[in-house]
């Protein structure tokens, strides 16, 4: 089974980088603090900040007036099909498909909730979707948009240019480049924001590292090598109180716990082989971890910082990235290597539907979602 997991992980890396090109040596300016030594993991509990809940506005039914205009849909980027499938979540059926640029990776809600953007990585474009009509618009030229985020104030879009080893800060509306920040790692791809929005913790998939980046001054504050000989960090999400950041590790089979303020690894939670996507539950109390290689979902309690449920997809699967329905009752995940999307009951873990879609579905987005604004990815709402 270990051999199968490693092969599946390798296939995923090859697929994501099938069009990658050689990059020149890079260095950040100013020079960041880099730690190559394995940090000692201190398994300790952090005091909870009772007054802070980052996801207080993401509860079931708390949909803004802007987002409420859009019909309920699930947008699925088919990376190997250069297309987007549109699912009606009431019937669990694909109701539309349209072409987009090469290697679409994620579907990202804009900060103001008015537009969805398909991240056409190799196509070097963002394809806008009007969520009210569900139809695509004219593509916007940007370099290497593997992923897309927005600063908390909505001023900048952060285009995660993975193969170029850059974070490109652009105007959030026009996408004109403001600052290109070269980062000292390979495979930068996912991130989440501090409670005040001043910095992000980002994962570097092919370096086994994490970055701490000041998004107001456009500079790398620090680099942390994960305490494992071979790590493949993936998705990143903050706890509701912002005291712990969770980082999925595809190779380690679980999630690292990181103290963002001191930028230290403080623990590890084993969830299952191929831990990849992280989704916050609509109650704000749990974190869903998609274990891509073993076809399962682990449910972590934010309060106890332990796995409280483990759900296996019948017949196997490859759960990857996704979102929770607006009412919190259904967890939607793409099946990366199975050309499918999984709809899972969040109360019981039962597989409600397995929906055939295009080749290599990746970062699907459920829309509309509760929240005042979007920080990007597939719908990191606040």
FILUM-371376 format. One record per residue (C-alpha): residue in three letters; x, y negated, z negated. Coordinates in steps of 0.05 Angstrom, whole numbers, padded with zeros to 5 digits, always signed. Example, Ala and Ser with C-alpha at 12.3 -4.5 7.8 and 13.67 -1.06 7.14 Angstrom:
<rs>
ALA+00246+00090-00156
SER+00273+00021-00143
</rs>
This chain:
<rs>
UNK+00000+00000+00000
UNK+00058-00048-00014
UNK+00083-00037+00056
UNK+00015-00054+00085
UNK+00011-00117+00043
UNK+00080-00141+00064
UNK+00065-00126+00137
UNK-00001-00165+00133
UNK+00034-00224+00100
UNK+00088-00223+00154
UNK+00035-00222+00209
UNK+00002-00283+00177
UNK+00068-00321+00177
UNK+00082-00302+00249
UNK+00013-00324+00271
UNK+00018-00392+00236
UNK+00085-00405+00267
UNK+00078-00373+00336
UNK+00089-00441+00369
UNK+00138-00469+00318
UNK+00200-00503+00344
UNK+00269-00513+00313
UNK+00274-00573+00268
UNK+00337-00613+00253
UNK+00367-00616+00183
UNK+00328-00662+00138
UNK+00338-00701+00075
UNK+00290-00743+00034
UNK+00303-00816+00017
UNK+00314-00831-00039
UNK+00347-00764-00054
UNK+00300-00722-00097
UNK+00319-00682-00158
UNK+00326-00610-00135
UNK+00327-00551-00181
UNK+00354-00486-00153
UNK+00355-00450-00219
UNK+00297-00407-00240
UNK+00259-00446-00293
UNK+00241-00411-00356
UNK+00166-00397-00359
UNK+00137-00420-00425
UNK+00069-00387-00435
UNK+00035-00441-00475
UNK-00033-00472-00479
UNK-00043-00545-00463
UNK-00091-00587-00503
UNK-00155-00601-00464
UNK-00174-00673-00448
UNK-00247-00673-00467
UNK-00262-00739-00433
UNK-00235-00720-00364
UNK-00270-00676-00313
UNK-00245-00685-00242
UNK-00304-00645-00215
UNK-00359-00680-00254
UNK-00390-00707-00189
UNK-00385-00641-00151
UNK-00442-00605-00187
UNK-00499-00571-00150
UNK-00546-00620-00116
UNK-00501-00681-00126
UNK-00497-00697-00052
UNK-00486-00769-00032
UNK-00535-00806+00012
UNK-00484-00807+00069
UNK-00473-00732+00068
UNK-00546-00716+00058
UNK-00561-00737+00129
UNK-00525-00676+00157
UNK-00559-00608+00165
UNK-00528-00551+00125
UNK-00475-00517+00168
UNK-00410-00477+00160
UNK-00356-00498+00208
UNK-00305-00444+00224
UNK-00239-00459+00262
UNK-00216-00398+00302
UNK-00141-00407+00303
UNK-00127-00356+00358
UNK-00189-00375+00397
UNK-00179-00451+00401
UNK-00252-00460+00382
UNK-00300-00475+00325
UNK-00359-00431+00307
UNK-00419-00463+00272
UNK-00459-00420+00224
UNK-00529-00434+00198
UNK-00523-00415+00124
UNK-00597-00401+00118
UNK-00597-00347+00172
UNK-00524-00326+00167
UNK-00518-00331+00242
UNK-00472-00368+00290
UNK-00513-00422+00324
UNK-00460-00458+00364
UNK-00388-00453+00389
UNK-00346-00507+00422
UNK-00273-00512+00445
UNK-00221-00554+00409
UNK-00145-00564+00414
UNK-00094-00509+00407
UNK-00088-00471+00341
UNK-00142-00503+00299
UNK-00125-00492+00226
UNK-00175-00528+00180
UNK-00239-00568+00184
UNK-00231-00629+00139
UNK-00285-00678+00114
UNK-00264-00751+00119
UNK-00256-00792+00055
UNK-00321-00830+00070
UNK-00359-00766+00086
UNK-00380-00791+00154
UNK-00336-00746+00198
UNK-00307-00676+00199
UNK-00239-00667+00231
UNK-00213-00603+00263
UNK-00138-00599+00252
UNK-00112-00577+00320
UNK-00041-00559+00298
UNK-00005-00542+00363
UNK-00053-00584+00404
UNK-00027-00646+00365
UNK-00098-00673+00359
UNK-00154-00683+00309
UNK-00222-00666+00339
UNK-00276-00706+00303
UNK-00344-00675+00291
UNK-00407-00715+00277
UNK-00438-00674+00220
UNK-00507-00703+00234
UNK-00508-00675+00305
UNK-00456-00620+00296
UNK-00422-00640+00361
UNK-00348-00656+00373
UNK-00322-00723+00398
UNK-00260-00747+00434
UNK-00195-00718+00406
UNK-00147-00764+00368
UNK-00073-00756+00383
UNK-00030-00742+00321
UNK+00033-00701+00311
UNK+00028-00630+00284
UNK-00036-00634+00241
UNK-00031-00568+00204
UNK-00071-00598+00147
UNK-00103-00664+00129
UNK-00114-00701+00063
UNK-00136-00770+00041
UNK-00110-00813-00016
UNK-00160-00824-00072
UNK-00171-00897-00053
UNK-00187-00877+00019
UNK-00132-00922+00047
UNK-00088-00868+00078
UNK-00097-00802+00113
UNK-00040-00754+00099
UNK-00026-00710+00159
UNK+00012-00649+00137
UNK+00060-00638+00195
UNK+00084-00569+00174
UNK+00132-00551+00230
UNK+00161-00621+00232
UNK+00174-00620+00157
UNK+00137-00685+00147
UNK+00080-00718+00110
UNK+00053-00771+00157
UNK+00016-00828+00123
UNK-00034-00857+00171
UNK-00091-00908+00169
UNK-00151-00867+00145
UNK-00196-00894+00201
UNK-00152-00909+00261
UNK-00098-00856+00246
UNK-00044-00905+00266
UNK+00022-00882+00234
UNK+00043-00923+00173
UNK+00100-00881+00145
UNK+00131-00814+00164
UNK+00161-00780+00102
UNK+00210-00724+00116
UNK+00208-00672+00061
UNK+00265-00627+00037
UNK+00231-00560+00048
UNK+00202-00515+00102
UNK+00129-00500+00109
UNK+00096-00557+00071
UNK+00022-00544+00077
UNK-00025-00552+00017
UNK-00031-00601-00040
UNK-00075-00633-00094
UNK-00075-00701-00128
UNK-00061-00724-00199
UNK-00120-00752-00237
UNK-00099-00824-00222
UNK-00083-00808-00150
UNK-00011-00833-00155
UNK+00023-00768-00136
UNK+00010-00699-00106
UNK+00038-00630-00119
UNK+00050-00597-00052
UNK+00069-00526-00033
UNK+00125-00506+00015
UNK+00107-00438+00042
UNK+00173-00418+00074
UNK+00219-00446+00020
UNK+00185-00419-00042
UNK+00184-00489-00069
UNK+00137-00543-00095
UNK+00143-00618-00083
UNK+00121-00676-00126
UNK+00107-00735-00081
UNK+00091-00808-00098
UNK+00037-00825-00047
UNK+00037-00899-00063
UNK+00111-00910-00052
UNK+00120-00855+00000
UNK+00176-00818-00034
UNK+00193-00748-00060
UNK+00199-00749-00136
UNK+00222-00678-00146
UNK+00230-00608-00119
UNK+00216-00545-00159
UNK+00237-00475-00137
UNK+00187-00423-00161
UNK+00215-00372-00211
UNK+00213-00311-00165
UNK+00264-00287-00115
UNK+00214-00287-00059
UNK+00153-00333-00064
UNK+00104-00356-00011
UNK+00063-00413-00044
UNK-00003-00429-00011
UNK-00064-00468-00035
UNK-00060-00517-00093
UNK-00116-00540-00139
UNK-00120-00579-00204
UNK-00157-00558-00267
UNK-00216-00603-00285
UNK-00175-00638-00339
UNK-00116-00646-00292
UNK-00068-00615-00343
UNK-00053-00553-00301
UNK-00044-00544-00227
UNK-00056-00475-00198
UNK-00013-00452-00139
UNK-00031-00389-00102
UNK+00029-00345-00084
UNK+00018-00297-00026
UNK+00080-00255-00043
UNK+00073-00255-00119
UNK+00000-00233-00118
UNK-00027-00287-00163
UNK-00026-00361-00182
UNK+00027-00402-00216
UNK+00007-00450-00271
UNK+00044-00516-00266
UNK+00047-00574-00314
UNK+00044-00632-00264
UNK+00066-00687-00311
UNK+00132-00653-00328
UNK+00133-00614-00263
UNK+00147-00547-00297
UNK+00120-00477-00286
UNK+00085-00456-00350
UNK+00053-00390-00332
UNK+00029-00339-00281
UNK-00038-00305-00271
UNK-00039-00241-00231
UNK-00100-00240-00186
UNK-00086-00191-00129
UNK-00043-00178-00068
UNK-00038-00237-00020
UNK-00067-00292-00063
UNK-00081-00349-00014
UNK-00142-00394-00018
UNK-00167-00430-00080
UNK-00239-00455-00088
UNK-00268-00491-00149
UNK-00336-00466-00170
UNK-00396-00513-00167
UNK-00401-00511-00244
UNK-00329-00536-00250
UNK-00315-00479-00297
UNK-00283-00427-00252
UNK-00231-00420-00196
UNK-00242-00370-00140
UNK-00177-00339-00113
UNK-00181-00304-00045
UNK-00132-00246-00045
UNK-00122-00238+00030
UNK-00080-00174+00032
UNK-00123-00131-00013
UNK-00191-00158+00008
UNK-00214-00184-00059
UNK-00234-00247-00097
UNK-00211-00260-00168
UNK-00249-00308-00213
UNK-00207-00348-00262
UNK-00238-00384-00322
UNK-00209-00454-00328
UNK-00222-00451-00403
UNK-00186-00385-00418
UNK-00138-00387-00359
UNK-00152-00313-00347
UNK-00185-00271-00293
UNK-00256-00257-00316
UNK-00283-00222-00253
UNK-00254-00184-00193
UNK-00296-00172-00131
UNK-00275-00127-00074
UNK-00303-00135-00004
UNK-00337-00069+00016
UNK-00297-00034+00069
UNK-00239-00083+00061
UNK-00226-00151+00090
UNK-00178-00210+00092
UNK-00210-00268+00053
UNK-00171-00331+00066
UNK-00197-00403+00058
UNK-00267-00429+00044
UNK-00317-00468+00004
UNK-00377-00459-00042
UNK-00448-00475-00019
UNK-00478-00541-00042
UNK-00522-00504-00093
UNK-00463-00462-00117
UNK-00496-00395-00102
UNK-00453-00372-00043
UNK-00378-00369-00035
UNK-00359-00375+00039
UNK-00291-00347+00060
UNK-00260-00335+00128
UNK-00235-00265+00143
UNK-00168-00282+00175
UNK-00151-00215+00206
UNK-00221-00189+00215
UNK-00254-00242+00260
UNK-00307-00250+00207
UNK-00335-00297+00154
UNK-00357-00270+00087
UNK-00416-00297+00047
UNK-00409-00275-00026
UNK-00460-00282-00083
UNK-00425-00323-00137
UNK-00467-00292-00192
UNK-00454-00219-00177
UNK-00397-00217-00127
UNK-00442-00179-00078
UNK-00427-00187-00004
UNK-00488-00221+00025
UNK-00466-00223+00097
UNK-00406-00208+00142
UNK-00413-00254+00202
UNK-00373-00241+00267
UNK-00335-00302+00291
UNK-00276-00318+00337
UNK-00204-00294+00330
UNK-00165-00310+00267
UNK-00214-00355+00230
UNK-00179-00399+00180
UNK-00198-00461+00138
UNK-00274-00463+00143
UNK-00314-00520+00114
UNK-00384-00518+00084
UNK-00422-00583+00097
UNK-00452-00622+00065
UNK-00420-00614-00003
UNK-00431-00651-00069
UNK-00383-00707-00086
UNK-00371-00781-00079
UNK-00312-00775-00032
UNK-00265-00724+00000
UNK-00191-00715-00013
UNK-00186-00671+00048
UNK-00167-00598+00063
UNK-00233-00560+00072
UNK-00269-00604+00022
UNK-00231-00621-00041
UNK-00286-00666-00069
UNK-00284-00715-00127
</rs>
